[in-house]
């Protein structure tokens, strides 16, 4: 089963050119580790699809019950952000 979802133009283009590889979405679709997905470009200004489609493979990185971490008030006040951490750099051992 291929899942289709809207993608706004600024995100669609960045996913297409490979500069955007992480996305935040609600988990309203069947959760498998990896699944085919079609992103359909949606123009929010014109309130219609542009006709451009992009077939991708989606990989679930993590699921979170947001309300177990934040209150509804906090979620309504602040945006969500997805962070990507790099591994901490290991310090060089000092020679004696």
Secondary structure, 3 states (H helix, E strand, C coil): CCEEEEEEHHHHHHHHCCCCCCCCCCCCCCCCCEEEEEEEEEECCCCEEEEEEEEEEEECCCCCCHHHCCCHHHHHHCCCCCCCCCCCCCCCCCCC
